[in-house]
Amino acid sequence: MFLTNERVFLYGIYSLGAALWFLLWEFLTTIFSFLPPLGFLQSRTVESMVFAGVSLAISVAAVEAVRRNRKSREFGVEVVVETKKVTWPTMKELQGSTLVVILMSLISMFLIFGMDKIFDALIRVVFQTL
């Protein structure tokens, strides 16, 4: 099977649809768990199944809306094309960059700490003399 850019985009929105379904289901189940059981539903299990169905319907509708929209499909395919042009750093470059970030963070931390102590001492001197 040949993997085209549009197919990669479609798999991506299907994955996002699955994640949306799960999040909506958990959200609805959590929100309604604080309320008493709905009268027309027999138990929490049936209630959870209804919420799963509602969440599935919402997520399928959202995925279909994105899939059928020409502009969003073109944008998604362009994103896939641009993502394939990205050059990722090698492990050595990544380690070097991480070391630079850690060192600069430590230097900044010590500079700010020192300036804070100096200004604290100056403010104490100024307010003691008044």
Sequence and secondary structure as in RCSB ss.txt:
>XXXX:A:sequence
MFLTNERVFLYGIYSLGAALWFLLWEFLTTIFSFLPPLGFLQSRTVESMVFAGVSLAISVAAVEAVRRNRKSREF
GVEVVVETKKVTWPTMKELQGSTLVVILMSLISMFLIFGMDKIFDALIRVVFQTL
>XXXX:A:secstr
    HHHHHHHHHHHHHHHHHHHHHHHHHHHHHSS   TTS SHHHHHHHHHHHHHHHHHHHHHHHHH HHHHHH
HHHHHHHHHT     HHHHHHHHHHHHHHHHHHHHHHHHHHHHHHHHHHHHHHH 
